Amino acid sequence: MVPPPYSAIVDRPPLRWPDGARVAVWPMLAIEHFVWGKLGTAIQPLLVHHPEVANWAWRDYGNRVGVWRLFELFDELDLPLTVCLSAEACQHYPRIIDAIKAHPRWAVLLHGLNNNTAGH
Protein backbone atom coordinates (compact mmCIF):
# COMPACT_ATOMS: atom_id res chain seq x y z
CA MET A 1 0.00 0.00 0.00
CA VAL A 2 1.33 3.43 -0.95
CA PRO A 3 0.65 6.36 1.36
CA PRO A 4 -1.23 9.33 -0.06
CA PRO A 5 0.92 12.19 -1.33
CA TYR A 6 1.79 14.99 1.05
CA SER A 7 -0.73 17.79 1.38
CA ALA A 8 -0.37 20.69 3.79
CA ILE A 9 -3.45 21.50 5.85
CA VAL A 10 -3.39 25.08 4.57
CA ASP A 11 -3.94 23.76 1.02
CA ARG A 12 -6.90 21.52 1.81
CA PRO A 13 -10.58 22.41 1.82
CA PRO A 14 -12.09 22.93 5.29
CA LEU A 15 -13.00 19.75 7.13
CA ARG A 16 -16.77 19.39 7.55
CA TRP A 17 -18.22 17.19 10.29
CA PRO A 18 -21.68 15.59 9.92
CA ASP A 19 -24.69 17.70 10.85
CA GLY A 20 -22.58 20.86 11.03
CA ALA A 21 -20.81 19.77 14.22
CA ARG A 22 -17.81 21.90 15.14
CA VAL A 23 -16.00 19.41 17.37
CA ALA A 24 -15.18 15.71 17.10
CA VAL A 25 -14.25 13.54 20.07
CA TRP A 26 -12.21 10.36 19.81
CA PRO A 27 -12.42 8.38 23.08
CA MET A 28 -9.17 6.51 23.71
CA LEU A 29 -8.09 4.46 26.70
CA ALA A 30 -4.51 3.30 27.28
CA ILE A 31 -4.05 -0.21 28.65
CA GLU A 32 -0.36 -0.44 29.43
CA HIS A 33 2.12 -2.67 31.17
CA PHE A 34 4.90 -1.10 33.22
CA VAL A 35 7.78 -3.42 34.12
CA TRP A 36 8.30 -3.59 37.88
CA GLY A 37 11.60 -2.05 38.93
CA LYS A 38 12.30 -0.20 35.66
CA LEU A 39 11.99 3.52 35.26
CA GLY A 40 9.01 4.83 33.36
CA THR A 41 6.63 7.76 33.38
CA ALA A 42 6.46 9.09 36.91
CA ILE A 43 4.01 11.40 38.63
CA GLN A 44 6.64 11.75 41.34
CA PRO A 45 9.93 11.65 39.39
CA LEU A 46 12.12 12.22 42.45
CA LEU A 47 11.22 8.78 43.79
CA VAL A 48 14.00 6.67 42.33
CA HIS A 49 14.38 4.02 45.02
CA HIS A 50 13.07 0.53 44.44
CA PRO A 51 10.32 -0.22 45.07
CA GLU A 52 8.88 3.12 44.06
CA VAL A 53 5.45 2.42 45.49
CA ALA A 54 3.87 5.80 44.71
CA ASN A 55 4.63 5.63 40.99
CA TRP A 56 3.80 1.94 40.75
CA ALA A 57 0.49 2.28 42.58
CA TRP A 58 -1.21 4.68 40.16
CA ARG A 59 -0.27 2.42 37.24
CA ASP A 60 -1.38 -0.77 38.95
CA TYR A 61 -4.67 0.75 40.12
CA GLY A 62 -5.68 1.43 36.53
CA ASN A 63 -5.37 -2.21 35.46
CA ARG A 64 -6.98 -3.62 38.61
CA VAL A 65 -9.79 -1.12 39.26
CA GLY A 66 -9.91 1.93 37.03
CA VAL A 67 -10.23 0.12 33.71
CA TRP A 68 -13.37 -1.71 34.88
CA ARG A 69 -15.02 1.54 35.93
CA LEU A 70 -14.24 3.06 32.55
CA PHE A 71 -15.53 -0.02 30.69
CA GLU A 72 -18.80 0.32 32.64
CA LEU A 73 -19.01 4.00 31.75
CA PHE A 74 -18.52 3.40 28.02
CA ASP A 75 -21.08 0.58 28.13
CA GLU A 76 -23.56 2.84 29.92
CA LEU A 77 -23.03 5.63 27.39
CA ASP A 78 -23.06 3.13 24.49
CA LEU A 79 -19.93 4.74 23.05
CA PRO A 80 -17.34 2.98 20.94
CA LEU A 81 -13.83 3.17 22.33
CA THR A 82 -10.33 2.94 20.93
CA VAL A 83 -8.06 0.96 23.23
CA CYS A 84 -4.35 1.84 22.98
CA LEU A 85 -2.78 -1.44 24.00
CA SER A 86 0.82 -2.33 24.80
CA ALA A 87 1.73 -5.89 23.75
CA GLU A 88 2.81 -7.09 27.20
CA ALA A 89 -0.58 -6.07 28.58
CA CYS A 90 -2.00 -8.97 26.56
CA GLN A 91 0.21 -11.40 28.50
CA HIS A 92 -0.22 -9.87 31.93
CA TYR A 93 -3.91 -8.89 31.89
CA PRO A 94 -5.86 -11.58 29.99
CA ARG A 95 -9.08 -10.67 31.82
CA ILE A 96 -8.88 -7.14 30.39
CA ILE A 97 -8.22 -8.54 26.91
CA ASP A 98 -11.30 -10.79 27.19
CA ALA A 99 -13.41 -7.75 28.11
CA ILE A 100 -12.08 -5.82 25.10
CA LYS A 101 -12.88 -8.74 22.78
CA ALA A 102 -16.47 -8.71 24.08
CA HIS A 103 -16.94 -5.25 22.52
CA PRO A 104 -16.98 -5.68 18.72
CA ARG A 105 -17.47 -1.92 18.12
CA TRP A 106 -14.24 -1.08 19.91
CA ALA A 107 -10.98 -0.65 18.01
CA VAL A 108 -7.55 -1.69 19.23
CA LEU A 109 -4.55 0.49 18.50
CA LEU A 110 -1.31 -1.30 19.33
CA HIS A 111 1.34 0.86 20.92
CA GLY A 112 4.60 -0.79 21.75
CA LEU A 113 5.85 -3.63 23.89
CA ASN A 114 5.53 -1.94 27.30
CA ASN A 115 5.87 1.51 28.77
CA ASN A 116 9.44 1.11 29.99
CA THR A 117 11.22 -0.07 26.85
CA ALA A 118 13.10 2.64 24.97
CA GLY A 119 11.53 3.38 21.63
CA HIS A 120 8.05 2.33 22.68
Backbone torsions as a table, in degrees:
resi	resn	phi	psi	omega
1	MET	NA	134.4	-179.2
2	VAL	-100.9	132.4	179.1
3	PRO	-68.3	156.0	177.8
4	PRO	-65.7	156.0	178.6
5	PRO	-66.3	156.9	179.6
6	TYR	-61.7	138.4	171.2
7	SER	-146.6	124.1	-179.8
8	ALA	-73.3	143.7	-177.9
9	ILE	-58.8	-30.4	-179.2
10	VAL	-71.0	-13.6	179.5
11	ASP	-101.3	-1.1	-177.0
12	ARG	-96.6	156.4	173.5
13	PRO	-68.9	156.5	179.7
14	PRO	-58.9	141.8	177.0
15	LEU	-75.0	131.5	-180.0
16	ARG	-117.0	123.0	176.5
17	TRP	-88.0	155.6	179.0
18	PRO	-57.5	147.0	176.2
19	ASP	58.2	25.1	177.2
20	GLY	71.7	14.4	179.9
21	ALA	-60.5	147.3	-179.0
22	ARG	-103.2	-12.8	-177.0
23	VAL	-135.2	142.2	172.8
24	ALA	-118.8	143.4	179.6
25	VAL	-121.3	133.8	179.7
26	TRP	-120.3	95.9	-179.5
27	PRO	-68.2	124.8	179.2
28	MET	-132.6	142.0	179.3
29	LEU	-131.7	125.8	179.6
30	ALA	-89.0	124.5	172.1
31	ILE	-112.2	109.5	-170.3
32	GLU	-127.9	155.2	173.3
33	HIS	-114.3	127.4	175.0
34	PHE	-108.5	129.2	-178.1
35	VAL	-76.4	125.3	-179.0
36	TRP	-59.2	130.7	175.4
37	GLY	88.5	-5.5	177.1
38	LYS	-106.9	146.8	179.5
39	LEU	-66.7	147.6	177.4
40	GLY	-159.2	-167.9	177.7
41	THR	-54.1	133.6	-176.8
42	ALA	-130.4	134.4	173.1
43	ILE	-83.5	-17.8	174.4
44	GLN	-129.2	80.1	-171.7
45	PRO	-65.5	-15.5	-179.9
46	LEU	-77.9	-12.1	178.1
47	LEU	-83.8	101.1	-176.8
48	VAL	-114.1	-2.2	-179.7
49	HIS	-81.9	148.6	-179.8
50	HIS	-100.6	133.3	-3.3
51	PRO	-80.8	141.7	177.5
52	GLU	-93.8	79.9	-170.3
53	VAL	-58.0	-42.5	-176.7
54	ALA	-61.2	-45.2	-179.4
55	ASN	-73.6	-34.5	178.8
56	TRP	-69.2	-39.2	-172.6
57	ALA	-61.7	-43.1	-177.7
58	TRP	-68.8	-29.6	176.6
59	ARG	-72.2	-46.9	-176.9
60	ASP	-65.8	-37.2	179.1
61	TYR	-57.5	-42.1	-178.2
62	GLY	-58.4	-43.2	-177.6
63	ASN	-80.2	-20.7	179.5
64	ARG	-94.4	-34.3	-172.3
65	VAL	-127.9	-55.8	-172.0
66	GLY	-57.4	-42.5	-177.8
67	VAL	-60.0	-37.4	-178.8
68	TRP	-69.4	-35.8	176.2
69	ARG	-66.7	-39.4	178.8
70	LEU	-70.2	-38.7	176.0
71	PHE	-59.6	-43.4	177.2
72	GLU	-60.1	-42.9	-179.4
73	LEU	-62.0	-46.5	-179.4
74	PHE	-67.7	-33.2	173.7
75	ASP	-64.8	-45.8	-179.0
76	GLU	-61.7	-39.7	-179.9
77	LEU	-83.5	-8.0	-178.0
78	ASP	53.9	46.5	179.2
79	LEU	-107.1	137.7	172.0
80	PRO	-71.9	155.1	-174.4
81	LEU	-134.7	144.9	168.7
82	THR	-103.0	124.3	179.2
83	VAL	-100.7	118.9	174.9
84	CYS	-89.6	112.5	-165.7
85	LEU	-120.5	124.3	172.4
86	SER	-83.3	144.8	-172.5
87	ALA	-58.0	-42.5	-178.7
88	GLU	-66.7	-20.7	175.2
89	ALA	-61.9	-32.4	178.7
90	CYS	-63.5	-35.0	179.1
91	GLN	-78.0	-39.4	-171.9
92	HIS	-88.8	-22.8	-174.8
93	TYR	-130.7	61.6	-177.0
94	PRO	-60.7	-29.4	179.0
95	ARG	-64.9	-37.8	176.5
96	ILE	-66.4	-41.4	-179.3
97	ILE	-63.4	-41.3	177.1
98	ASP	-59.8	-40.6	179.7
99	ALA	-66.2	-37.9	177.7
100	ILE	-64.7	-44.0	179.9
101	LYS	-61.4	-26.6	-179.5
102	ALA	-75.8	-1.1	-179.8
103	HIS	-118.0	87.4	-175.1
104	PRO	-65.3	-18.5	178.6
105	ARG	-82.7	-12.6	-178.9
106	TRP	-80.3	149.1	176.1
107	ALA	-108.2	151.4	176.8
108	VAL	-116.1	126.9	178.2
109	LEU	-114.7	110.1	-177.5
110	LEU	-73.9	138.8	-179.5
111	HIS	-144.9	76.6	172.1
112	GLY	86.2	177.3	-178.0
113	LEU	-78.8	-53.6	176.6
114	ASN	-155.7	-177.8	-176.6
115	ASN	-98.8	17.5	176.3
116	ASN	-117.3	-20.7	-174.4
117	THR	-76.6	129.9	177.8
118	ALA	-57.7	139.4	178.6
119	GLY	83.4	10.9	179.2
120	HIS	-69.3	NA	NA
